[in-house]
Every structure is written in structure tokens, then in C-alpha cells.
């Protein structure tokens, strides 16, 4: 695993910011790290990148313990923090060359040009960073994070302040990077997670409350809602006999059924229809949005 976190704790005085969390991220995987403000996202990312120490637990990057070999693990990580600290009095190319020199990059000028093209800074490359919009400053920060071609990329709110066109471009860049590297990103934009993330880890009050694909999280197999349409009229009293149905509502030509079920409600409805010689025209499980799932897990 490129990133492995085991039984991680972080205390600030007596307050626990992170409490016994464990997860891993494999090479070629893009993982969305989600949670409300104050949940422990940024703290966890700072520990992984070696910016702050943990109170207990183990974190390894590409097999190396972060707390033992911090310098070498940092060389393998590209990090874009939430506040994106930049030297505002430096020019774009000057700043990227400065960052590149700290990593002792060979053919530095060519690499800087490559990064400028990769993140779409061609038009703004001759300006001072202080004269750039927030969106373009974010691009400079992303270019600085990947200039040394790291194995692992940690992005804290990478698309903050970008306009819709820039947002699409940066998403595509992250998706492209994620094919050959490990990417872990924090964001509050659920559409972004659905668009580019292979997996979602949700943290709340310092503890992980979900770790799965976005599709699996949206497909709630316990609290289920099913839309069914039969061929012909079916009485409400008859449909109410379906096992496990807590609530039913007539919608257009069909019925919306809600249930707390241990098994797939669609199978239960199909068996019910067979028993009562009913022909089903439509039967589908209603998925929750990722935003709805997030709210339920973190409220």
C-alpha cells in the first residue's frame, strides 16, 4: 500500500482530534477523504505528510514509517495544503524553479515549463503570484505539489476558488495523475468526489464512519426505497402486505415503498407479485445522493 494508517491518534491537550482511525490507499487509487469542518481531515493529512507528529499509531508511506524516516517520505509526497501558502512577491516561474531546486530536479527549466502547461498557467506565467486570482494561485500550488513527480499526492481542498471551466480542467489533471500514482484528496464538493474518486473515506468527530465506493455508500441496503409499477390497478391495502414495508406512497402510475430490510427489497416485491399473479412493469431501487449519505453519517 502507498499509504497505510493504523490505529492513529492525535491529541491537542486533552482533546482528541483523531481517535483510533485505520485505512489504506493503494497505488493508482484516488480516495476522497470527507468530513465536516473540525472532523480531523486536515490533521490526518498533516500527519501523513510529516508536518505534525501523531500521538499514537503508525503511518507508512510507500512502506516507510513517516515518524522514523520523515525526510525520505516527504520526498515521495506532493502536498497541497488547504491554505496554499505561496510567496506572493515571486513570479510564477521563479517560484516553481525555487521549489524544484529544493528537490534537486534535473532539467529544471524543462520541468517547470511542463508543469505550467499541465496546470494551465501559460497566460499567467510571467506574473507575480500576488497578482493572480485565487484560482490561478491554486494552480501554482498544484504545480508545486507535483513538480518532483511524487508517488503520493495529498490534496486538501484542491479545487477551492476555481471557476467551472478551471474545475473541470483540474479534475481531469487529478484523474490523469491518479492512474499511475496514489491520490488522497479532501473536499466538500460531492460532485467532485463522484466524478474522480475510486473510494470514499468519511471521518466524523475524529473517527471513520464509512470506507467504501461512492456507489456502494449511495446504495443503502438497510433503509431502502423502491419504486414499483404494476400492470393494472393494485389496492393500497394489498401492497401494504409486502413484508417489511414501513411506508408507502402512490407516485404517478406506481408506488414508492420504504422499508428497513435485511434483504434486497426488490426481491421481496418480485416474490410478492408472483404470489399474487401481478405483472411488474417497473421495479427499481432508489439511490441516495452522496450528499444525503454524508449528512446522515455526520449529523
C-alpha positions as CSV (number, residue, x, y, z in Angstrom):
1,X,0.0,0.0,0.0
2,X,1.2,3.5,-0.8
3,X,-0.5,5.0,2.3
4,X,-1.2,2.9,5.4
5,X,-2.7,4.3,8.6
6,X,-3.1,2.1,11.6
7,X,-4.7,3.0,14.9
8,X,-3.9,6.7,14.6
9,X,-4.5,9.1,17.5
10,X,-3.8,12.8,17.7
11,X,-4.4,14.8,20.9
12,X,-4.3,18.5,21.4
13,X,-4.1,18.7,25.2
14,X,-6.9,16.5,26.4
15,X,-9.0,16.9,23.2
16,X,-8.8,14.1,20.7
17,X,-8.7,15.4,17.1
18,X,-8.2,11.9,15.7
19,X,-9.3,8.7,17.5
20,X,-8.1,5.3,16.5
21,X,-8.5,5.5,12.8
22,X,-7.2,3.0,10.2
23,X,-7.3,2.9,6.4
24,X,-5.1,2.3,3.4
25,X,-4.7,3.7,-0.1
26,X,-3.2,1.7,-2.9
27,X,-1.2,2.8,-5.9
28,X,-3.4,4.0,-8.8
29,X,-6.3,4.8,-6.4
30,X,-8.0,8.2,-5.9
31,X,-9.6,8.4,-2.5
32,X,-11.9,11.1,-1.3
33,X,-11.3,12.0,2.4
34,X,-14.5,13.6,3.6
35,X,-15.9,15.1,6.8
36,X,-17.4,18.2,8.3
37,X,-15.3,21.0,9.5
38,X,-13.3,20.0,12.6
39,X,-13.7,16.3,11.9
40,X,-9.9,15.6,11.7
41,X,-9.3,15.6,8.0
42,X,-6.5,18.2,7.8
43,X,-4.9,16.8,11.0
44,X,-4.8,13.4,9.4
45,X,-3.3,14.7,6.2
46,X,-0.7,16.7,8.1
47,X,0.4,13.6,10.0
48,X,0.7,11.6,6.8
49,X,2.8,14.3,5.2
50,X,5.0,14.6,8.2
51,X,4.0,18.2,9.0
52,X,2.9,17.3,12.5
53,X,3.6,14.2,14.7
54,X,0.9,11.7,15.8
55,X,0.2,11.0,19.4
56,X,-0.1,7.2,18.8
57,X,-0.4,4.8,15.9
58,X,1.5,4.0,12.8
59,X,1.6,5.8,9.4
60,X,3.6,4.5,6.5
61,X,4.2,6.0,3.0
62,X,5.4,3.5,0.3
63,X,6.4,1.2,3.1
64,X,8.4,3.7,5.1
65,X,7.3,4.9,8.6
66,X,6.6,8.7,8.5
67,X,7.8,9.3,12.1
68,X,11.1,7.4,11.5
69,X,12.2,8.5,8.0
70,X,10.4,11.8,7.6
71,X,12.8,13.4,5.1
72,X,12.7,10.5,2.6
73,X,8.9,10.0,2.9
74,X,8.4,13.8,2.2
75,X,10.4,13.3,-1.0
76,X,7.7,10.8,-2.1
77,X,4.8,13.0,-1.3
78,X,3.3,16.0,-3.1
79,X,1.2,18.1,-0.7
80,X,-1.3,20.9,-1.5
81,X,-2.5,22.3,1.9
82,X,-5.8,23.9,2.4
83,X,-4.4,27.5,2.8
84,X,-1.9,27.0,-0.1
85,X,1.0,29.1,1.3
86,X,2.8,30.9,-1.5
87,X,5.5,33.6,-1.8
88,X,3.3,36.3,-3.3
89,X,6.3,38.5,-4.3
90,X,7.8,35.8,-6.5
91,X,7.0,35.3,-10.2
92,X,5.2,32.1,-11.2
93,X,8.2,30.6,-13.0
94,X,10.6,31.9,-10.3
95,X,8.6,30.2,-7.6
96,X,8.3,26.9,-9.4
97,X,12.1,26.9,-10.1
98,X,12.7,27.7,-6.4
99,X,10.5,24.7,-5.3
100,X,12.2,22.5,-8.0
101,X,15.7,23.3,-6.6
102,X,14.7,22.1,-3.1
103,X,14.1,18.7,-4.7
104,X,17.3,18.9,-6.8
105,X,15.4,18.3,-10.0
106,X,17.4,17.8,-13.2
107,X,16.5,19.7,-16.3
108,X,14.6,22.0,-14.1
109,X,13.6,24.7,-16.7
110,X,12.0,22.0,-18.9
111,X,10.2,20.5,-15.9
112,X,8.8,24.0,-14.9
113,X,7.6,24.5,-18.5
114,X,5.9,21.1,-18.4
115,X,4.1,21.9,-15.1
116,X,3.0,25.3,-16.4
117,X,1.4,23.6,-19.4
118,X,-0.1,20.8,-17.3
119,X,-2.0,23.0,-14.9
120,X,-2.9,25.8,-17.5
121,X,-0.7,28.6,-16.3
122,X,0.7,29.7,-19.7
123,X,-1.2,33.0,-19.8
124,X,-0.2,33.9,-16.2
125,X,3.3,32.6,-16.1
126,X,5.0,36.0,-16.3
127,X,3.1,37.5,-13.4
128,X,3.8,37.8,-9.8
129,X,1.8,35.3,-7.7
130,X,0.3,38.1,-5.7
131,X,-1.3,39.4,-8.9
132,X,-3.1,36.1,-9.6
133,X,-6.7,35.3,-8.9
134,X,-7.4,32.6,-6.3
135,X,-8.0,30.0,-8.9
136,X,-4.6,30.6,-10.6
137,X,-2.9,30.6,-7.2
138,X,-4.4,27.2,-6.6
139,X,-2.9,26.0,-9.9
140,X,0.5,27.3,-8.8
141,X,0.2,25.3,-5.6
142,X,-0.8,22.2,-7.5
143,X,2.1,22.6,-9.9
144,X,4.5,22.9,-6.9
145,X,3.0,19.8,-5.4
146,X,3.7,17.6,-8.4
147,X,6.9,19.2,-9.8
148,X,9.1,16.5,-8.3
149,X,6.9,13.7,-9.7
150,X,5.9,12.2,-6.3
151,X,4.5,8.7,-5.7
152,X,1.8,10.0,-3.4
153,X,-0.3,13.2,-3.8
154,X,-2.2,14.7,-0.8
155,X,-4.6,17.5,-1.8
156,X,-6.6,19.5,0.8
157,X,-9.5,21.3,-1.0
158,X,-7.7,21.3,-4.4
159,X,-10.5,23.0,-6.4
160,X,-11.3,25.7,-3.9
161,X,-11.9,29.0,-5.7
162,X,-11.9,27.7,-9.2
163,X,-14.5,28.6,-11.8
164,X,-16.5,25.8,-13.5
165,X,-14.1,25.6,-16.5
166,X,-11.0,25.5,-14.3
167,X,-12.6,23.0,-12.1
168,X,-13.2,20.6,-14.9
169,X,-9.6,21.0,-16.1
170,X,-8.1,20.4,-12.6
171,X,-10.4,17.3,-12.1
172,X,-9.1,15.9,-15.4
173,X,-5.5,16.5,-14.3
174,X,-6.1,14.8,-10.9
175,X,-7.7,11.9,-12.7
176,X,-4.8,11.6,-15.1
177,X,-2.3,11.7,-12.2
178,X,-4.3,9.1,-10.3
179,X,-3.8,6.5,-13.0
180,X,-0.1,5.9,-12.0
181,X,0.1,7.5,-8.5
182,X,-1.7,7.5,-5.2
183,X,-4.1,10.4,-4.7
184,X,-5.8,11.4,-1.5
185,X,-8.0,14.5,-1.6
186,X,-10.2,16.3,0.8
187,X,-13.2,18.3,-0.5
188,X,-16.7,19.4,0.4
189,X,-17.9,19.2,-3.2
190,X,-19.7,15.9,-3.5
191,X,-20.0,16.1,-7.3
192,X,-16.2,16.2,-7.4
193,X,-16.0,13.0,-5.3
194,X,-18.4,11.2,-7.6
195,X,-16.6,12.4,-10.7
196,X,-13.0,11.4,-9.8
197,X,-12.8,9.2,-6.7
198,X,-12.5,5.4,-6.7
199,X,-13.3,5.3,-3.0
200,X,-14.6,7.4,-0.2
201,X,-13.5,7.6,3.4
202,X,-15.7,9.7,5.7
203,X,-14.5,10.9,9.1
204,X,-16.6,12.4,11.8
205,X,-15.6,13.6,15.2
206,X,-12.2,12.1,14.8
207,X,-13.4,8.6,13.8
208,X,-14.0,6.9,10.5
209,X,-17.7,6.3,9.9
210,X,-17.6,4.9,6.3
211,X,-15.0,3.5,3.9
212,X,-16.4,2.3,0.6
213,X,-17.0,3.2,-3.1
214,X,-19.4,6.2,-3.6
215,X,-21.8,3.8,-5.4
216,X,-21.9,1.4,-2.5
217,X,-22.5,4.1,0.0
218,X,-25.4,5.5,-2.1
219,X,-26.9,2.1,-2.3
220,X,-28.3,1.7,1.3
221,X,-29.2,-2.0,1.7
222,X,-30.8,-1.5,5.1
223,X,-33.0,1.6,4.7
224,X,-34.4,1.0,1.2
225,X,-36.7,2.9,-1.1
226,X,-38.2,1.1,-4.1
227,X,-40.3,2.4,-7.0
228,X,-42.7,-0.3,-8.4
229,X,-45.3,0.0,-11.2
230,X,-47.7,-2.9,-11.8
231,X,-49.7,-3.6,-15.0
232,X,-53.1,-2.6,-13.8
233,X,-54.7,-1.3,-10.6
234,X,-53.4,-2.6,-7.3
235,X,-55.0,-1.6,-4.0
236,X,-53.0,0.1,-1.2
237,X,-54.3,-2.5,1.3
238,X,-52.8,-5.3,-0.8
239,X,-49.4,-3.6,-1.3
240,X,-49.3,-2.9,2.5
241,X,-49.0,-6.6,3.0
242,X,-45.4,-6.7,1.5
243,X,-43.0,-7.8,4.2
244,X,-41.0,-5.1,5.9
245,X,-42.7,-2.1,4.2
246,X,-42.8,0.8,6.7
247,X,-44.2,3.5,4.4
248,X,-45.9,3.5,1.0
249,X,-46.9,6.4,-1.3
250,X,-48.7,6.4,-4.7
251,X,-46.5,8.3,-7.2
252,X,-47.7,8.8,-10.7
253,X,-48.6,5.4,-12.1
254,X,-46.7,3.4,-9.4
255,X,-45.9,3.1,-5.7
256,X,-42.9,4.3,-3.7
257,X,-42.2,1.8,-0.9
258,X,-39.9,2.4,2.1
259,X,-38.6,-0.4,4.3
260,X,-36.0,-1.4,6.8
261,X,-35.0,-4.7,5.4
262,X,-32.1,-7.2,5.8
263,X,-32.6,-8.4,2.2
264,X,-33.0,-6.6,-1.2
265,X,-36.5,-5.1,-1.2
266,X,-36.7,-5.6,-4.9
267,X,-36.5,-9.4,-4.5
268,X,-39.3,-9.2,-1.8
269,X,-41.5,-7.2,-4.1
270,X,-40.9,-9.6,-7.0
271,X,-41.8,-12.6,-4.9
272,X,-45.0,-10.8,-3.6
273,X,-46.0,-10.0,-7.2
274,X,-45.5,-13.7,-8.2
275,X,-47.6,-14.9,-5.3
276,X,-50.5,-12.6,-6.2
277,X,-50.2,-13.0,-10.0
278,X,-49.2,-9.4,-10.6
279,X,-47.2,-8.3,-13.6
280,X,-44.4,-5.7,-12.8
281,X,-43.7,-3.1,-15.4
282,X,-41.1,-1.1,-13.5
283,X,-39.0,-2.0,-10.4
284,X,-36.0,0.0,-9.3
285,X,-34.1,0.8,-6.1
286,X,-33.9,4.5,-5.4
287,X,-30.3,5.5,-4.6
288,X,-29.5,8.3,-2.2
289,X,-27.2,11.1,-3.2
290,X,-23.7,11.1,-1.8
291,X,-24.7,14.4,-0.1
292,X,-27.6,12.7,1.7
293,X,-25.4,9.8,2.8
294,X,-22.8,12.3,4.1
295,X,-25.4,14.2,6.1
296,X,-26.8,11.0,7.7
297,X,-23.3,9.8,8.7
298,X,-22.1,13.1,10.1
299,X,-25.1,14.8,11.6
